[in-house]
């Protein structure tokens, strides 16, 4: 909702700067999820510092802000995210010449417990994808394609639902993927994906003809519209449970499995980075942690001197 001139004039210096910062993020095609998270965290920050000028905000006040968040029963993860949002704001302020120093740089990030996601084994994933789809699958051919793409290509849920039929490059066995910040990349796919697509596309065409609703989307719902991320999450969980996996499985779990299994089988880390669409190699290196955890489990369970 647009604010009236009177409401805008009453906004503090910090609130006005936050508005400009969020606008700059939109102009740079930042992820809508990132912008939404930053907006919420920075609203809390603006409310806490009130009408103070930038020179009145120091690292002690920022530590007080973090304490205030803890008092609101926010988790360490949420507090750390709020501090990251404030740091990003200050970096932008410095670029714009509004501030000279970043007091947020003097505030330590809350120590977070290192939680590595539980990744299904290669055998478990083969168990999900081999054989018939379970009875809970409402559109078996589509659901197989969905699972094959999530695990076979390592794409994000949002990238999956954004695929159009014209994005498939059949001759190269690759798919054009639109990732975060509207960055595009090609991701290869194998014979399992090809076979799943061959079974699904005729059924997709029949459904669209019955619905009399043409769609560019590769994955469609039973009414002929584009499948949405929330539906993908429900379908993945339902099929995973029916196939004997944990109910905690979600689309991103299959992305983790893709990266981890490639690494375990000897794939180059930079190639994995390219396929996953990670901007930084350090993000991909997280999979070395996941793989090392697997190595240690194998050692503990098999080496005669480990027990």
Buried (B, 14 or more C-beta within 10 A) or exposed (E): EEEEEEEEEEBBBBBEBBBEBBEEBEEEEBBEEBBEBBBBBBEBBBEBBEEEEBEEBEBEBBBEBBEBBEEEEBEBEBBBBBBBBBBBBBBBBEEEEBBEBBBBEEBEBBEEEEEEBBBBBEEBBEBBBEEEBBEEBEBBBBBBBBBBBBBBBBBBBBBBBBBBBEBBEEEEEBBBBBBBEEEEBEBEBEEBBBEBBEEBBEBBEEBBEEBEEEBEBBBBBEEBEBBEBEBBBEBBBBBBBBBEBEEEBBBBBBBBBBBBBBBBEEBEBEEBBBBBBBEEEEEBBBBBEBBEBBEEEEEEEEEEEEE
